[in-house]
Amino acid sequence: MRVCYEGEMTRAELVAFLRRNDHGVVATLAADGSPQSAVVGLAVSDGLELVFDALAETRKVQNVRRDRRVSVTVWEGEQTAQLDGLADEPKGAERERLLAVYLQAFPDGRERLSWPGLTHVRIRPTWARFSDFSVEPGPRVEEIALG
């Protein structure tokens, strides 16, 4: 289902777009500065925090622990959202709050909670762009205020 937005996309509309498209590509930086990417299941909080689960030994988790800068791309047909931000692994009450967000989007995540080394990564976007190449007379491309 493609949804076109009139005027500037709001933060709430961006959250809705991301929730409809619950998988995306997360790009991180390797120790030598080279890019590495992976497709992950993404849950999104009302406050525009993206959450995914991964095993601690994966490249993406190791990269985030060394360099918190990440990029995310989510798409639906000719519509895309690109986000840059900072990632972390929440602990304590923050982890529990975000785990609830994740499990609401991915109930099967409960089965993975017993996996050794499983962690949950949060991304807090600092920049976002939405593009829609299906509209006429030309593409709609806009940055979304995240402040």
Backbone as ProteinMPNN parsed JSONL, in Angstrom:
{"seq_chain_A": "MRVCYEGEMTRAELVAFLRRNDHGVVATLAADGSPQSAVVGLAVSDGLELVFDALAETRKVQNVRRDRRVSVTVWEGEQTAQLDGLADEPKGAERERLLAVYLQAFPDGRERLSWPGLTHVRIRPTWARFSDFSVEPGPRVEEIALG", "coords_chain_A": {"N_chain_A": [[0.835, -1.176, 0.0], [0.789, 2.043, -0.996], [1.31, 5.26, 0.252], [0.744, 8.598, -0.237], [1.904, 11.717, 0.861], [0.621, 14.888, 1.69], [1.996, 18.1, 1.427], [4.494, 18.991, 3.88], [6.102, 16.228, 5.368], [5.253, 14.989, 8.526], [6.688, 14.272, 11.755], [5.168, 12.276, 13.014], [3.949, 11.091, 10.785], [6.198, 10.026, 9.574], [6.926, 8.118, 11.493], [4.68, 6.418, 11.217], [5.036, 5.561, 8.534], [7.468, 4.139, 8.783], [6.665, 2.117, 10.547], [4.849, 0.678, 8.993], [6.518, -0.564, 7.277], [8.4, -2.785, 8.2], [11.017, -3.71, 7.976], [14.413, -2.995, 7.235], [17.484, -1.582, 5.959], [20.394, -1.445, 7.788], [23.232, 0.444, 8.109], [26.588, 0.362, 9.102], [29.857, 1.292, 10.385], [32.894, -0.287, 9.75], [35.915, -1.244, 11.536], [38.04, -0.358, 9.973], [36.875, 1.718, 8.675], [35.346, 1.103, 6.494], [32.143, 0.625, 4.867], [29.446, -1.339, 6.158], [26.577, -3.349, 5.852], [23.268, -4.484, 6.781], [20.2, -6.266, 6.574], [17.531, -5.769, 8.721], [14.929, -6.44, 11.132], [12.854, -3.857, 12.093], [11.561, -2.14, 14.814], [9.538, 0.599, 15.892], [9.394, 3.262, 18.095], [6.943, 5.513, 19.576], [8.307, 7.85, 19.932], [10.105, 7.943, 17.851], [12.312, 6.164, 17.977], [14.317, 3.641, 16.748], [14.41, 0.123, 16.89], [16.183, -2.908, 16.973], [16.891, -6.46, 17.093], [19.831, -8.443, 17.657], [22.625, -10.678, 17.46], [25.357, -10.505, 19.709], [27.896, -10.996, 18.649], [27.766, -10.298, 15.993], [28.7, -8.398, 13.061], [27.429, -5.88, 12.872], [26.677, -5.221, 15.524], [29.158, -5.256, 16.84], [30.374, -3.195, 15.409], [28.725, -0.99, 16.113], [29.268, -0.818, 18.818], [31.811, 0.158, 18.754], [31.686, 2.444, 17.13], [29.178, 4.626, 17.155], [27.706, 5.761, 15.094], [25.246, 5.406, 12.604], [23.374, 4.501, 9.645], [20.127, 4.231, 8.224], [17.911, 2.709, 5.949], [14.67, 2.526, 4.736], [12.034, 1.212, 2.791], [9.207, 1.393, 0.55], [7.911, 0.344, -2.233], [8.25, 2.963, -4.422], [8.79, 4.795, -2.505], [10.922, 6.063, -0.025], [12.61, 6.132, 3.138], [15.287, 7.665, 4.622], [17.564, 7.593, 7.205], [19.855, 8.986, 9.487], [21.783, 8.45, 12.4], [22.446, 7.859, 15.906], [23.455, 4.943, 17.588], [22.789, 2.689, 20.301], [22.993, 0.343, 23.072], [20.519, -0.102, 25.052], [20.099, -0.239, 28.62], [18.714, -1.622, 31.668], [15.766, 0.028, 32.805], [15.264, 1.47, 30.454], [15.928, -0.396, 28.493], [13.952, -2.317, 28.99], [11.621, -0.866, 28.373], [12.016, -0.364, 25.624], [12.237, -2.954, 24.725], [9.618, -3.826, 25.025], [8.413, -2.295, 23.007], [9.685, -3.422, 20.796], [8.838, -6.121, 20.965], [6.13, -5.849, 20.599], [5.969, -5.219, 17.903], [7.311, -7.397, 16.816], [6.355, -10.201, 17.781], [7.47, -12.766, 17.737], [9.984, -12.357, 18.649], [10.153, -12.935, 21.316], [10.812, -15.617, 21.506], [13.478, -15.533, 20.815], [14.703, -14.345, 22.942], [15.989, -16.027, 24.733], [18.311, -16.724, 23.485], [21.797, -17.091, 23.588], [23.827, -14.255, 23.965], [22.126, -12.462, 22.701], [21.109, -9.186, 21.906], [19.609, -5.912, 22.109], [19.379, -3.217, 19.976], [19.205, 0.263, 19.887], [18.32, 2.946, 17.789], [18.69, 6.345, 17.531], [17.475, 8.668, 15.557], [19.082, 11.441, 13.98], [18.837, 12.857, 11.722], [16.699, 12.939, 8.888], [15.316, 11.918, 5.77], [12.714, 11.88, 3.441], [11.607, 10.355, 0.491], [9.677, 10.321, -2.468], [9.225, 8.841, -5.366], [7.163, 8.343, -7.018], [5.361, 10.303, -7.591], [3.876, 12.885, -9.616], [4.604, 16.133, -10.804], [7.218, 15.351, -10.573], [9.834, 13.91, -8.516], [9.198, 13.828, -5.001], [11.029, 15.077, -2.473], [12.13, 15.431, 0.732], [13.474, 16.795, 3.728], [12.997, 15.855, 7.101], [12.044, 17.492, 9.994], [13.62, 16.831, 12.977], [14.075, 17.843, 15.438]], "CA_chain_A": [[0.0, 0.0, 0.0], [1.571, 3.266, -1.094], [0.61, 6.418, 0.799], [1.377, 9.861, -0.581], [1.671, 12.732, 1.868], [0.446, 16.255, 1.186], [2.795, 19.051, 2.192], [5.66, 18.447, 4.56], [5.86, 15.05, 6.196], [5.451, 15.223, 9.953], [7.37, 13.218, 12.512], [4.191, 11.2, 13.219], [3.793, 10.396, 9.506], [7.412, 9.245, 9.39], [6.776, 6.942, 12.371], [3.696, 5.528, 10.588], [5.672, 4.956, 7.364], [8.442, 3.15, 9.247], [5.951, 0.982, 11.14], [4.24, -0.126, 7.929], [7.603, -1.22, 6.546], [9.134, -3.145, 9.409], [12.383, -4.164, 7.723], [15.225, -1.996, 6.563], [18.931, -1.814, 5.909], [21.183, -0.666, 8.735], [24.636, 0.525, 7.701], [27.517, 0.723, 10.166], [31.231, 1.45, 9.929], [33.866, -1.262, 10.244], [37.081, -0.639, 12.196], [38.874, 0.318, 8.972], [36.091, 2.786, 8.075], [34.55, 0.64, 5.359], [30.736, 0.45, 5.209], [28.881, -2.681, 6.248], [25.135, -3.199, 5.996], [22.5, -5.689, 7.054], [18.758, -6.124, 6.658], [17.062, -6.103, 10.067], [13.559, -6.097, 11.491], [12.89, -2.614, 12.866], [10.395, -1.648, 15.535], [9.649, 2.046, 16.023], [8.644, 3.823, 19.217], [6.23, 6.753, 19.283], [9.307, 8.909, 19.947], [11.001, 7.743, 16.704], [13.489, 5.356, 18.268], [14.257, 2.388, 16.014], [14.964, -0.945, 17.711], [16.306, -4.228, 16.355], [17.669, -7.407, 17.88], [20.963, -9.04, 16.939], [23.585, -11.362, 18.317], [26.469, -9.626, 20.074], [29.097, -11.217, 17.839], [27.585, -9.863, 14.609], [29.459, -7.21, 12.656], [26.713, -4.632, 13.155], [26.76, -4.917, 16.958], [30.553, -4.908, 17.122], [30.61, -1.87, 14.831], [28.007, 0.009, 16.928], [29.979, -0.67, 20.089], [33.026, 0.924, 18.49], [31.327, 3.72, 16.501], [27.719, 4.65, 17.285], [27.057, 6.351, 13.916], [24.593, 4.449, 11.715], [22.378, 4.954, 8.685], [19.042, 3.27, 8.015], [17.036, 2.959, 4.808], [13.438, 1.734, 4.719], [11.363, 1.55, 1.547], [7.945, 0.786, 0.139], [7.783, 0.73, -3.629], [9.092, 4.086, -4.809], [8.94, 5.688, -1.357], [12.011, 5.661, 0.872], [13.021, 6.965, 4.266], [16.699, 7.513, 4.952], [17.808, 8.194, 8.504], [21.173, 8.872, 10.098], [21.646, 8.658, 13.83], [23.366, 7.227, 16.853], [22.941, 3.687, 18.128], [23.295, 2.213, 21.589], [22.349, -0.847, 23.62], [19.942, 0.362, 26.318], [20.143, -1.123, 29.788], [17.759, -1.334, 32.732], [14.391, 0.41, 32.48], [15.204, 1.855, 29.041], [15.901, -1.632, 27.716], [12.638, -2.935, 29.163], [10.66, -0.062, 27.616], [12.222, -0.592, 24.194], [11.937, -4.36, 24.468], [8.156, -3.886, 24.847], [8.166, -1.752, 21.666], [10.149, -4.416, 19.836], [8.003, -7.329, 21.011], [4.822, -5.535, 20.025], [6.127, -5.311, 16.453], [7.824, -8.723, 16.476], [6.072, -11.124, 18.894], [8.377, -13.918, 17.69], [11.209, -11.986, 19.345], [10.157, -13.581, 22.641], [11.524, -16.891, 21.363], [14.912, -15.268, 20.702], [15.238, -13.777, 24.188], [16.839, -17.011, 25.414], [19.527, -16.965, 22.722], [23.004, -16.518, 24.191], [24.419, -13.123, 23.27], [21.162, -11.594, 22.027], [21.033, -7.826, 22.418], [18.701, -5.022, 21.374], [20.051, -1.975, 19.614], [18.32, 1.404, 19.636], [18.853, 4.019, 16.945], [18.034, 7.642, 17.699], [17.796, 9.451, 14.363], [19.427, 12.863, 14.087], [18.539, 13.423, 10.413], [15.838, 12.052, 8.096], [14.832, 12.375, 4.467], [11.686, 11.05, 2.819], [11.539, 10.549, -0.955], [8.605, 9.62, -3.167], [9.512, 8.961, -6.794], [5.969, 7.946, -7.769], [4.474, 11.446, -7.793], [4.103, 13.76, -10.768], [5.419, 16.118, -12.013], [8.57, 14.873, -10.334], [9.955, 13.316, -7.185], [9.046, 14.617, -3.776], [12.149, 14.785, -1.583], [12.135, 16.418, 1.807], [14.051, 16.452, 5.024], [11.996, 15.925, 8.161], [12.591, 18.106, 11.211], [13.643, 15.866, 14.082], [14.358, 18.579, 16.663]], "C_chain_A": [[0.883, 1.242, 0.0], [0.727, 4.423, -0.58], [1.384, 7.66, 0.417], [0.97, 10.899, 0.458], [1.541, 14.087, 1.199], [1.275, 17.188, 2.05], [3.986, 18.379, 2.828], [5.278, 17.253, 5.417], [6.149, 15.391, 7.648], [6.22, 14.056, 10.563], [6.435, 12.016, 12.698], [3.968, 10.409, 11.924], [5.023, 9.546, 9.201], [7.356, 7.98, 10.247], [5.816, 5.948, 11.731], [4.287, 4.824, 9.368], [6.637, 3.853, 7.794], [7.758, 1.93, 9.83], [5.298, 0.1, 10.083], [5.284, -0.977, 7.204], [8.646, -1.648, 7.572], [10.506, -3.782, 9.19], [13.127, -3.066, 6.98], [16.677, -2.404, 6.579], [19.593, -0.867, 6.907], [22.63, -0.73, 8.283], [25.466, 1.03, 8.875], [28.913, 0.86, 9.558], [32.131, 0.408, 10.574], [35.055, -0.515, 10.862], [37.969, 0.117, 11.212], [38.124, 1.43, 8.243], [35.243, 2.359, 6.895], [33.094, 0.424, 5.793], [30.355, -1.02, 5.263], [27.388, -2.51, 6.48], [24.475, -4.545, 6.221], [21.016, -5.34, 7.046], [18.33, -6.6, 8.043], [15.574, -5.794, 10.182], [13.597, -4.904, 12.421], [11.543, -2.339, 13.523], [10.621, -0.158, 15.769], [8.778, 2.522, 17.178], [7.901, 5.075, 18.774], [7.196, 7.932, 19.204], [10.35, 8.791, 18.849], [12.356, 7.144, 17.096], [13.306, 4.049, 17.498], [14.973, 1.327, 16.841], [15.042, -2.225, 16.886], [17.069, -5.142, 17.29], [18.749, -8.017, 17.011], [21.833, -9.776, 17.948], [24.814, -10.477, 18.51], [27.691, -9.805, 19.181], [28.938, -10.776, 16.386], [28.397, -8.598, 14.332], [28.752, -5.93, 13.077], [26.797, -4.259, 14.627], [28.183, -4.531, 17.33], [30.876, -3.508, 16.592], [29.964, -0.778, 15.675], [28.718, 0.227, 18.258], [31.242, 0.167, 19.934], [32.715, 2.333, 17.966], [29.804, 3.763, 16.392], [26.999, 5.187, 16.047], [26.517, 5.263, 12.988], [23.706, 5.191, 10.717], [21.37, 3.841, 8.492], [18.277, 3.689, 6.765], [15.877, 1.974, 4.872], [12.687, 2.152, 3.47], [10.054, 0.801, 1.404], [7.721, 1.246, -1.298], [8.769, 1.834, -3.958], [9.224, 5.132, -3.71], [10.056, 5.161, -0.464], [12.143, 6.648, 2.022], [14.481, 6.627, 4.532], [16.927, 8.253, 6.257], [19.258, 7.986, 8.905], [20.983, 9.115, 11.582], [22.718, 7.951, 14.618], [22.696, 6.011, 17.472], [23.551, 3.409, 19.488], [22.553, 0.94, 21.974], [21.791, -0.462, 24.992], [20.013, -0.709, 27.405], [19.005, -0.749, 30.741], [16.365, -1.013, 32.228], [14.246, 0.815, 31.02], [15.147, 0.618, 28.15], [14.527, -2.269, 27.798], [11.572, -2.189, 28.366], [10.786, -0.337, 26.12], [11.995, -2.051, 23.804], [10.432, -4.532, 24.25], [7.766, -3.369, 23.466], [8.53, -2.809, 20.625], [9.219, -5.627, 19.791], [6.589, -7.078, 20.51], [4.884, -5.668, 18.501], [6.521, -6.714, 16.005], [7.586, -9.688, 17.638], [6.983, -12.349, 18.911], [9.72, -13.618, 18.347], [11.299, -12.58, 20.739], [10.949, -14.886, 22.604], [13.034, -16.679, 21.323], [15.533, -14.756, 21.997], [16.153, -14.738, 24.934], [18.14, -17.295, 24.67], [20.723, -16.34, 23.433], [23.534, -15.365, 23.335], [23.431, -12.218, 22.553], [21.138, -10.228, 22.709], [20.022, -7.047, 21.587], [19.404, -3.686, 21.19], [18.986, -0.917, 19.33], [19.054, 2.398, 18.74], [18.01, 5.258, 17.198], [18.407, 8.497, 16.494], [18.091, 10.914, 14.688], [19.115, 13.604, 12.787], [17.657, 12.432, 9.67], [15.441, 12.728, 6.791], [13.818, 11.362, 3.965], [11.654, 11.384, 1.335], [10.399, 9.721, -1.519], [8.804, 9.872, -4.656], [8.318, 8.583, -7.659], [5.07, 9.124, -8.107], [4.867, 12.245, -9.023], [3.875, 15.189, -10.319], [6.832, 15.629, -11.782], [8.683, 14.361, -8.921], [9.725, 14.335, -6.077], [10.177, 14.176, -2.859], [12.172, 15.852, -0.515], [12.833, 15.886, 3.047], [12.984, 16.68, 6.082], [12.661, 16.477, 9.412], [12.496, 17.099, 12.352], [13.86, 16.547, 15.428], [13.214, 18.691, 17.609]], "O_chain_A": [[1.652, 1.447, 0.939], [-0.444, 4.549, -0.94], [2.572, 7.763, 0.721], [-0.186, 10.944, 0.88], [2.267, 14.395, 0.254], [1.257, 17.079, 3.276], [4.438, 17.327, 2.375], [4.256, 17.267, 6.104], [7.168, 16.006, 7.96], [6.373, 12.999, 9.951], [6.862, 10.871, 12.556], [3.815, 9.189, 11.966], [4.901, 8.462, 8.631], [7.701, 6.896, 9.778], [6.105, 4.752, 11.701], [4.07, 3.627, 9.179], [6.621, 2.757, 7.232], [8.226, 0.809, 9.626], [5.207, -1.113, 10.269], [4.951, -1.992, 6.591], [9.645, -0.961, 7.784], [11.089, -4.333, 10.123], [12.544, -2.312, 6.201], [17.049, -3.435, 7.139], [19.38, 0.345, 6.874], [23.189, -1.81, 8.096], [25.099, 1.993, 9.549], [29.122, 0.581, 8.377], [32.131, 0.242, 11.794], [35.175, 0.702, 10.72], [38.583, 1.12, 11.574], [38.655, 2.025, 7.306], [34.496, 3.169, 6.346], [32.835, 0.082, 6.947], [30.877, -1.839, 4.507], [26.975, -1.622, 7.226], [25.03, -5.597, 5.904], [20.625, -4.249, 7.463], [18.71, -7.684, 8.486], [15.034, -4.989, 9.423], [14.296, -4.929, 13.434], [10.51, -2.31, 12.854], [11.763, 0.297, 15.837], [7.585, 2.227, 17.236], [8.196, 5.636, 17.719], [6.936, 8.903, 18.493], [11.379, 9.465, 18.903], [13.403, 7.566, 16.606], [12.252, 3.42, 17.588], [16.022, 1.597, 17.426], [14.095, -2.584, 16.187], [17.801, -4.683, 18.167], [18.611, -8.101, 15.791], [21.77, -9.512, 19.149], [25.251, -9.79, 17.587], [28.446, -8.855, 18.978], [29.893, -10.874, 15.615], [28.733, -7.84, 15.242], [29.387, -5.002, 13.579], [26.973, -3.083, 14.948], [28.386, -3.567, 18.068], [31.569, -2.733, 17.251], [30.586, 0.254, 15.928], [28.759, 1.349, 18.763], [31.686, 0.811, 20.885], [33.398, 3.295, 18.316], [29.214, 3.011, 15.616], [25.776, 5.072, 15.966], [27.229, 4.324, 12.632], [23.341, 6.348, 10.922], [21.705, 2.66, 8.584], [18.026, 4.874, 6.548], [16.065, 0.768, 5.036], [12.696, 3.331, 3.117], [9.816, -0.238, 2.019], [7.382, 2.404, -1.542], [9.978, 1.668, -3.794], [9.715, 6.233, -3.957], [10.127, 3.965, -0.182], [11.831, 7.831, 1.893], [14.856, 5.461, 4.65], [16.528, 9.409, 6.399], [19.82, 6.914, 8.679], [20.12, 9.897, 11.981], [23.739, 7.512, 14.089], [21.52, 6.048, 17.834], [24.668, 3.829, 19.791], [21.616, 0.516, 21.297], [22.517, -0.494, 25.986], [19.989, -1.91, 27.132], [18.411, 0.322, 30.62], [15.842, -1.688, 31.341], [13.218, 0.536, 30.404], [14.405, 0.587, 27.169], [13.99, -2.714, 26.785], [10.71, -2.816, 27.75], [9.783, -0.522, 25.431], [11.604, -2.341, 22.673], [10.017, -5.302, 23.383], [6.887, -3.938, 22.819], [7.771, -3.057, 19.688], [8.856, -6.101, 18.715], [5.923, -8.003, 20.044], [3.948, -6.176, 17.883], [6.111, -7.166, 14.936], [8.51, -9.97, 18.401], [7.243, -12.911, 19.975], [10.512, -14.532, 18.577], [12.392, -12.717, 21.288], [11.664, -15.218, 23.55], [13.792, -17.55, 21.75], [16.756, -14.735, 22.132], [17.013, -14.297, 25.697], [18.986, -18.034, 25.173], [20.664, -15.179, 23.836], [23.669, -15.498, 22.119], [23.848, -11.291, 21.859], [21.145, -10.134, 23.937], [19.632, -7.473, 20.5], [19.949, -3.112, 22.133], [18.005, -1.168, 18.631], [20.245, 2.655, 18.913], [16.784, 5.228, 17.095], [19.529, 8.996, 16.412], [17.451, 11.53, 15.54], [19.126, 14.835, 12.753], [17.837, 11.222, 9.799], [15.256, 13.944, 6.726], [14.027, 10.152, 4.051], [11.672, 12.556, 0.958], [10.175, 8.58, -1.113], [8.579, 10.98, -5.144], [8.432, 8.507, -8.882], [4.1, 8.957, -8.847], [6.032, 12.276, -9.419], [2.991, 15.42, -9.493], [7.588, 15.506, -12.745], [7.695, 14.38, -8.187], [10.018, 15.523, -6.211], [10.26, 12.999, -2.51], [12.226, 17.044, -0.818], [12.782, 14.697, 3.361], [12.166, 17.592, 5.965], [13.71, 15.991, 9.836], [11.419, 16.582, 12.65], [13.829, 15.88, 16.462], [13.35, 19.294, 18.674]]}, "name": "protein", "num_of_chains": 1, "seq": "MRVCYEGEMTRAELVAFLRRNDHGVVATLAADGSPQSAVVGLAVSDGLELVFDALAETRKVQNVRRDRRVSVTVWEGEQTAQLDGLADEPKGAERERLLAVYLQAFPDGRERLSWPGLTHVRIRPTWARFSDFSVEPGPRVEEIALG"}
